[in-house]
């Protein structure tokens, strides 16, 4: 049973009774009915229980009657019904005053109806209500199932679920931003008490009663769904339906079918961007639409970044969404106000051109990777395009990042993030036959390769680190964990063996090319 005292008093024959005190407690919940037939009944009373009595045990002792009233109130009883005509013709005024002071419902029951009449009336009403609620829930479940199985939809996900559930909804992302709201309440009203616990909870939002459900992916909370204007006396089966609606939304989000945590403008821009990359929309049309949506990313220098993971099937979508969240939560990337869109090739991000060096940029992305735990062998990779100055260069930038991801053999052994500028020369040099690369490398290193193998390895590694650090001795020594004088000696020795002058750009470029060819030959 799950009725308020006020609702119970509207059901025949209890409707013939009269609430004589405690009207402020009429919203107490009646969960069960009990009849007083023992002196210690107050010791057995349960919360939400309404007690019916003929007043036999308290008829001669007003103090005991007052103590019973206080005990029932303290134990959370829903109310006390006293049947007149047997032992009391009227309820004592002192008892009425006591109940009024406690805001405890005191009910005067009519003599002509038995306790079983009163109880059967309530049970029949509750059965009718539960049956009706069950039928309604089953109809809504059918609608939810039809919606879930439909391959295409005529309206957005949240609007559809709200329509089926017949409740306004609000979606809040893990950072406390309201993404969707059809309730009419303000963000401040919806976010009262933030941050929240990760459990289902009935809430008060403004003047409305709500039901809040965390959207969980394993143990990680990826947002909250809030139903508004719900019945305070929600039945368990109705509560279960709300949870099913939340699980449906969570499935669509985590499967990558919906960019639900993006603002409407960015979600619409994402759809236009996919059309542009597929060739059904020009770059100029995309830029014009972006300006209409107040998205100015393409009106200033920008860069693209494409991220992908080797996870198979649906797991890939889930991992890409996790990466998207990680990017959006990183403080530096957050300030850059980028846009992230799931495309067939992976997660495409557009960022305004930042003053971060390529090395710092790579470190930031690696921090986002390290924050997430990936299965062995499925670690993500990201490629960053060169700087672009206008919308017409969007497809060129996209081609750059795709080309980088398509050529993992030119990546470093532990490299997970590359910049197109790193790869650009290598991608051009791959047209050179391997035999010619081998001949060039051997010819330029001939003076060193004839020495002892261990010595050759040590000196080649020193030279490679020296070139990677743009000829800075201090940085070279630091990376090799050797003294500066040792590094200087090795470089001077290399200059002698290879007949090069490290102060000349042409000689440095020639050696740089040698190591590029060696890496390409090793990977091939």
N, C-alpha and C positions, 0 to 999 in steps of 0.2 A: 504494500500500500504506500502511496506517495501523494497525499493530499494536504492542502493547508486546512487549518481549522475553519477558515471562512468557507472553503469549498465543501468541506464535510457538512457544515450547517445548511448547505443549500440542497442536500440530498435527502429525499423522503425515506423514512419518517423523521430523521434527525432535523429536518427542516422545521418540524413542529416545536423543536426545543428553542430555548431563549438564552442568548449570551448575556449574563447579568453582570459580569465583571471581567476585567483584563482584555478589553477590546483591542488594545495596542499589541497584544500577543496573538491576534487572529491569523497572522502569517506563519505561525509555528507549523512545522511539518508533522502530520499524523502518519506514522509508519505502521502502527498496529493498535489494536483495541484490547483492553484487559478489564476483567470484572473483579472488584474488591470483595474477597471472601475470606480473608485471613488478617489477623491483627498486624502481622509484619509485612504486609503487601508492599510497603514503600521500600523495603530492602531488596525487592525483586523487580522493581519497576525499571524499564529500559528507556533509553533516550528515544524520543519521538512517540512514546506510547501514550494513548489516551485512556484514562481510568474511569470506569463507570461504577457507581455505588448507590445503594439505597440509604446510606448514612447510618446503617445499623451500628457499626463499630465506633462511630464518633458522636452518636446522637446525644449522649449524656455528658460529654466532656469537650467543651469548646476549645480548651487549650490543646487537646490532642488533635482536634480538627485543624487548628492553626498550624501545629507542628507538621501535620501531614502535608498541608499546602506548601509549606516552606521546603520540605524534603522533596516533594514532587518537582517543584520549580528548580531546585538545586540539581536534580538528576536529569533535567532536560525533558521532563514530561510535556506532552503536547497540550494537556488540559485535564480538567476534572468535571465529569458529568454527574449530577446528583438527582436521583429520581425522587420526586416529592409524592406525598400521599400515604406513605407507609410509616415512616418514623419522623419525618419532618414535613410540616405543611408549607413552611417557607424556609429559605436559607437565612441563617442569622446575619444580621447587618454587619457584625464584627468580621465575619468570614468574608463577606462581600468586599468590605473595605481592605482587608488583608490582601485579597486576590488583586484588587485594583492597584494597590501599591506595588505589588510584584509584577504587574502586567501579565498575570497568569490567567488564561482563559478559564472562567468558571461558568458552567452551563447548567441551566435548569431543565431537566428532562420531563416530558409529559408522562402522566401516570398510565395512560391507556396503552402504551407501547412497551413491550418487553425489551430486555437488553438484546435478546437474539434478533428482534425486529430491527433494532438500530444497527446492529453489526452486519446483518445480512444485506441491509440497504447499502451500506458502505462497500461491502465486498462486491455486490453486483455492479455498483458504479465503477469500482476500480477495475473489475474484469472487463467491462465495456470499454473503458478508456484504454486498457492495455491491448485489447484486441484491435481497436481502431489504430493505435500507435503501431502495432505490428504490421497491419495491412499497409499503412502509410510508408513504413520503413521498407517493406518488401517492394513497393512500387518505386521508391527512390533508388533502391538497389538495382532494380531492372534498368532504370534510366542511366545509372552510373555505368552498368555493364555495357549497355548499348553505346554509351559515349566512349568508353575505353576501347571497344572493338572497332569503332568507326575509323576508317583510314584517313578521312579528311573531315575538317570541322568548319562550320559556318561562322563561328564566333570564338573569341579567345578562351583559353583554358579556364581562367578564374571566373569569367562571366558564366561559362557553362556550368561549373560546379556550384556556383552561387545560386543559379536558377534551379538546379536539381534539388539542392538542399533547402531552398526557400529561406536562406539566411544571407545577409550581407557578409562579405569577407574582408579580411585585411591580411597582407603578406608582409612580413618584416624579415630583412636579411640578417645575417649573424652580427653585423656591425650596428644594428639598431636603426636602420633606414627603412622607412615605409615604402615598399615597392608598389603595392596595389592596395586600394582602399575604396570599397563601395558602400561604406557604412555611414558616411556623413560626419563621422567624428574627426576631430583634428589629430595631427600626429602626436601632439603632447598628451592628449587623452588616451590614445592607443598605447603609448609607450610608458605609461605610468608604472613605476616600480622597476624600470630597466636598470641593470640586466636581470634576466629571468632564469629560473631553474629549468632544467631540461626534463619536465614532466607535464602530463596533461593536468590542466587546472581550470576551474571555473573562476571567472574574474568579474570585476565591476569596471566598466569603461564608460565614463560619463554617466548618463542615466540608464545605460543599457547593461544587461547581463550578458557576458560572453563566455566562450570556451576556447582556451588556448592550447594548441598542440605543437610540440617541437617536431621539426622535420629532421629525422635522424638518418645518417648514413653510417652504419656501424655505431660507434660510440661518439662520432662527431656530429654536432648540431649544425645544420646548414641553413637554418632559418626557423620561423615560427608562422603557423597559420592560426588566425583568430576568427572564430565565428561570432557574430554579434546578434543581438535580439533573440536569444534562445530562451526557452521556458526554464525558469529557475527549478522546476520540478522535473528535470530531464530524466527519462527512464533509462536504465542501462542499455537497452537495445537501441534507443535513439542516440545515446552517447557513442555506441559502437559504430553507428552509421557515420557520425561526424569523423571518427578516426579513419574509417574506410575512405572517405573523401580526401582526408589529408594524405593518406598513403598513396592514393591515385596521383595527387599533385606531386608528391615527393618522387614517385616513379618517373613521371614525365620530366621533372627537373633533372634528376640524376642520370636519366638515359640520354640526355642531350636533346630531347625533342622540343624543349622550350628554353629560351633565354629569360627565365622568369625573374632572375635577380637583377636584370638590367632595367633602367627607366624606359618608359614607352618610346621616347625619341631614339635612344640608342638601339632598342630592339628593332624599330622600323628601319633605322640606318643599316643595321646588320643585314636585313633582308635585301635592301637595295644594293649593298656592297657585294653580296653573293651574285646577284643578277649582273652586276657590272663585270665581275671576274669571269662569269660564264658567257659574256658576250652579248647579253640581251639588253644592256644599258650602257650608254657611253660614259666616259669619265666626266665629260662636261655636264651631262644630265645628273650624274651622281653628285657632283659638286653643288649643282643648283638645288637639288633636293636636300643636301646636307645643310645648306645655308637656311633653307626654309625651316628645318628642324633645330636651328640654332646650334649646329655642330660646325665649328670653325677649324677643325683639324687640317682639312685639305687646303685651307686658305693661307697656310703658313708652312715653312719647311717641316718635313716630317720623315719618319722612318717606319718601315714595316718590320715585324718580327713574326716568324712562323715557327710554332712549336709542335712537335709530334712525339708520340711514344709508340713503342713496339707492341703495346698491349693489344691482344686480338679482340675482334668483335665489339660487343657492347661495353666491355671493360675499357676499351680505348676512349669511348665517349665520357665515361665516368672519370677517368684519369685526367682528360683534358679539362673537364669542368673543375676538378680539384686544382689544377694548375692555374686556371682562370681566377679562382678565388685567392690563390696564393699571390698572384700578381696584383690583384686589387687590394690586398691587405698590406703589401710591402710599402713602408712609408715614403720611400723615394719615388716609386712608380705611381703611388697614389697621388702625389703632388703633380705628376705629369699629366693626370687626367686623360689617360689613354682609353681606347675603345677595343673590346675583345669580341671577336666573332668566330663561331665554329664554322669551318668550311670543310669540304671533303679532304683537303690536304692536311688538316690539323687545326690548331688554334691560331688564328691570325690576329695580331695586335697592331694597332696604329698609335704611335706616340709622336708628340711634337718633337722636333729636333732639339735635343738637350745638349748642354755643354759637357756632359759626362764623356770621358774618353772611352774608346771601345773596350779597353781593359776593365774600367770601372763598370761599364754596362754589363760585361760578361760576369763580373763578380756578383752583381745584383741579381741577375737571373739565376746564377748558381746557388745563391742564398735561398731563392724561392724553391729550387729543386730540392735542396738539402732539407728544407722544412718538411717536405712530404716523404713518406716512406714508400718506395717502389720495390716491386719484386725484382729479384736478380735477373738481369738480361732484358728488362723492360724500361731501362732508365730513359727519360726524355732527352730530346736534343732540340736546340733552337738555333735559328739562323736570322741574322739582322741585316737588313738591306743597307745600301748606301743612302746618303741624304738626298731627298727629292724636294723640289721647290714648288711644284704645281700639281694640280689634280691629274693632268695628262700623263704624268710619269707613274701613276699608281700601278698600272699593269706591268711596267718595266721593273718596279720594285718587287712586285709579286713574283715575277719570273726569276729575279735574283735569289730570293729566299728559297724558292722551289728548287732551283739548280743547286744551291748549297746543300740542302737536305738530301738531294738525289745522289750526291757524290761523297758518301761517308769515308771512302778510301783515302781522301785527301785530308781528313781530320786527324788531329793528333791522337795519340793512343788514349789519353784520358780526357780528351776535349769534348765538352758537351754543348758549348755555345760558340758559334763562329760569326764573324762579321764578314760581309761580302768582300770587303776590301782585302781581307786575308786570303780569300779564295780566288779572287778575280784573276790574278796572274797565273795561278795553278790551273784554273779552268781553261785559260788560253794555251798554256804550255802543253796540255794533254794531247794536243794535235801533233806534237813532235814524236817521231818514232823512238821507241825505247833504245834501239842500238845507238842512235845519235846522242841520246842523253848519257848513256854509259860511256861513250867515247869522250864526251865533253868533260864529264866528272873525273874520269881517270886521267885525262890529259892535264887538268889543272891541279890535281892532287898527287901527281906522279912523284914529286920530290919527297913526299911524306909516306906514301903507301909502301915503299920498299923497306921501311924500318920494321922493328919488332911489332907483332900484332898488339900486345898490351900497350906499348908506347903510342902506336897509331890510334887506338881507341881513345886513350886519354887526351891526346892532342886534338883529335877531331871533335871530341865533346867540348873541349875548351874553346875551339874556334866557333863551333855552332852557338854556344852560349854568348860568346863575345859579339857575334853578328846579331843575335836576337835582342841584345841590349844596346844596339846601335853604336857599338865601339866604345862603351863606357867601361873602363877598367874596374872601377870600384864596384859597380853593379855585377860585373862578371865574377869578381872575387867573392862577392857576397853569395851569389847563386851557387858557386862551386864549393863554398865553405873552405876557401884557401886564402892565404895572405895576399895582399895586393902586390907585393914584390914577386911572389910566385907567378901570379897571373901575368904580370908585366914580362917576366922572363920567358914564359911560354909563348906569348904573342910575338916577342922579338925573334924567338927561335923559329916560329911558324913563318914569319916574314922572310927569314933567311932560307928555309927549306922550300917554300913555295914561290920564292922570287916575286913577292908582292909588296906593295907599299900601302899600309893600312890607312894612310892619310889621303889616298886618292880614291875618289868616288867610284871610278871605273873598276878598280881592283876589288873594292868592297862589293860592288854589284855582281861582278863575275863570280866571287865566292858564294854570295847569296844564292845565285842561280845554281851553283854546284849542289848546295844542300837541298834546294827545291827538287832537283832532278833525282838526288839520292832517295829522298822521301817517296817520290812518285814511283821510283823503281822498286823500292821495298814493298810498297802497298800493292803494286801490280803483281 
